[in-house]
Amino acid sequence: MGKLKDRSGRVNRVIAVLLVLIAVMLVLIAIPAWQRFRYRSEKTACIQAMKSARDGLIIEYLSRWDGGTVDEAMQTLDEVLPERANICPSGGTVYLIRGENGIFEPVCGLHDDDVKRRTRLNASRGLELLTEELRTSRRESKEEPETLEIQLNGQPLACERVRERVPLRRGTATTEGYEGVVAFYAVAGDGELDAGSVRKGQICYFVYADEHYCAIWQATDGWTGDAYRTIQ
């Protein structure tokens, strides 16, 4: 009788372990599926929001606006959609690109179908925000920051200070040692990087990479990286 109880107990433990393993496997399978579903849902909502913004710009363009500059287009978009910062449900940064008809069209920094363009736009905006953040940090503190945080696409992005080039030439998904969205910068006079005509203390090197592509800015030769390469 004791042996039967002992054997039954072992069987129950094995079954319990198997059930736990099955539950873990189901969770591991379900998480990526849920993430894909959520991304598709958010992208669909973002596309509809961008269409409304685009329609608003077209109406304003036809009624009173002559096409002007990006800043004027942004001002017009603010008037058409006061809550422009919240157009994308995921907090994607809204950029304006001049279309073939001369009218600026809004695109999202998270959901734009042109992935290379998305990387380039986010990198350029990241460099602008980082320059402002570095200037603000120096006004408020005498210490040189090793990491600066900017807000891009509704999320904080830590920009790490470096003294030499980082080994990033492609997106983080195909580069060992990196994950997600990353950014690095260097300032003139700190390290061995060629600063060109940039004054000491100013940013002379900036790297932005997402999962797909990498964009690199250097004071000596501007933007490079695979986000700027065209397929031959």
N, C-alpha and C positions, 0 to 999 in steps of 0.2 A: 504493500500500500504506500509506504514511504517513497519507494522508487518511482511509482507512478506519479505521485505528486511532484517529485523532484523533476522528472522528465517533462511533465506538463508545464512546470514553471519555466524550464529552459525554452520550451517551444513558445511559450507566451512572450518571453523576452526577445527571442529571435523575431517573432512576428512584429513586436513593438518597434524593434530596430529597423526592420524592413519598411514599416509604415512611415517612420521618421525619414528614412532615406528617400522614399517615394515622394513624400511631402516636400522635401528640400529640392528634389529634381523638378517637381512641378513649379515651384517658386522660381527656380533658375530659368525655366523655360518661359514662364509667364512674364517676368520682368522685361526682357527685351521686346516681347510682343506688345506689352502695354506701353513701353516707351515709343515704339514705332506708331502705335495707334494715337497716342497723345500728340506726337509731332505732326502727324498727318492732320489731325483735328485742328491744331493750332495754326498750321500752315493754311488750311482752308479758310479759317476765320481771318487770317492776316491778308490773304489774297482779296477777300471781299472788302476788307477795310482799305487796302491800297487802291482798289478800283473806285471806291467812293471818293478817296482823296484825289485820284487822278481826274475823275469826273468834275470835281469841284474846281480844280485848277483849269481844266478846259473851259468851263463856264466863265470863270473869271477872266481867262485869256481872251475869249471871244467878246466879252462885254466891255473890258476897260484896260486890260493889262497887255503890254506890248512885248512880252517875252523876257526883257531885261536880263539881270544877273541872277546868280544862284541866291544871293542874299535877298533880293527882291522877291524871288519865287518863294523862299522860305517865309518871308513876311506875309505874302499872299496866302500861303498854306496855313499859317497861324490864324489868319482872319477867317478862312473857310472852315478850318477845323481847329478851334482853340485848344483842344486836348490832343494835339498832334503827338505829344510824347507817349500817349497811351493808345495810339492807333493799333500797333501790333499787340495782340493779347499776351505775347510772351515778353514784351518790353523791348523788342528789336528796334535799333536805331533807324530812323527814317532818313534816307538820302534822296537827293533830287538829281536826276540825270536828264540832260536835254535830249529829247527824242528827235527822230528824223524830221518831224513837222515843226520843230523849233520850240515845242512846249515841253516844259520840265515834267518828268514823270517820277513819282515817288517809288522807291524800292526799299526793301527791308534788309537790314544787316544780318538777319537770321534766316530769312526764307527766300531770298532772291534766288531764282533758278540758275542764274549765271554764277556758279560757285567761285570762279576765279575773280570775277568782278566784286563779289561779296567780300572776299579776302582783301582785295586792294582797297575797297572803301573803308572797311573796318581798320585796316592798318593805317591809312592816312588819317582817319579820325582819331585813332589811338595816339598817333604822334602829336597831333594838335593838343589833345587833352593832357598828354604827358608833359608837353612844354609848359602849359599853363600851370599844371600841378607842381612842377619843379620850381617855377617862378614863385608860386604861392608859398611853398615849403621854405624857400630861402628867405622870404620876407618874415616868416614867423619863427624861424630857428636858424642859428648859426651853423648847426651841424649839417653835414652833407648826408642826405638819406641814401641808404643802400637799397631800399625798396620803396616805390611809390605806387599808390593804388588809384586807379581811374575807374570810372563807371562807363561800361560799354555794353550796348545791347541789354541794358537793364541789370547787368551783373557786375560785381567788382572784379577787376583784373589787376593782379599784382605785376608790376613792371620791375624786374630785377636789374640792378646796376652791375655792369661787367667792365673789365679792363682789357678784354681781348675779344676777338670774334667768337661767337658761339657756333658749334657744329650743326647748324640747322640750315638745310637747303630745301627741304620738302615739308609736307604736312606732318603733324605729330603722329598720325596713325601709321606712318611708314618710316618713322625715325625713332630708333631705340633710345630710351631714357627720357622721353617726353610724352605728355598726355594732355589731351584737351586743348584749350587755348592758352598760349603762353606769350610773354613779351619780355624783351631785354633791351637795355639801353646803355650807352656810354657817353661820357662828356669829354670835351676837348681838354687836353692837359692832364688827364688822369688815365694813364696806361699808354700803350704803344700804338694805338689806332691813329691813322692819318686823319687829322681833323680838317684838312683843307683850309678854307678861308674862315671857318667857324671860330669865333672867339673862345678863349679859355672859359670853361665852366658851362658852355652851352652844349646841347645834345649834338653829337656828331655821328651817332650810330644808333639804329633802332631796328629791332627784329620783332615781327609779329607773325605768329603761326597758329593756324587752327588745325583741325584734323585733316583737312584736305590739301592746303597749300601754305606756302611761306612767302612773306614779303619782307624785303630787307632794304632799309634806307641808310645810305652813307653820304656824308657831306661832300665827298669827293666825286661821286658818280650817280647820285640820286637813287631811284628805286630799282631793285633787281629782285631775284628770287623766282621760283617756279610759278608764282602767281602772275608774273609778268612775261612769261615765256609763251609763245604761240606754238601750237602743234604744227610741225613741218609736214 
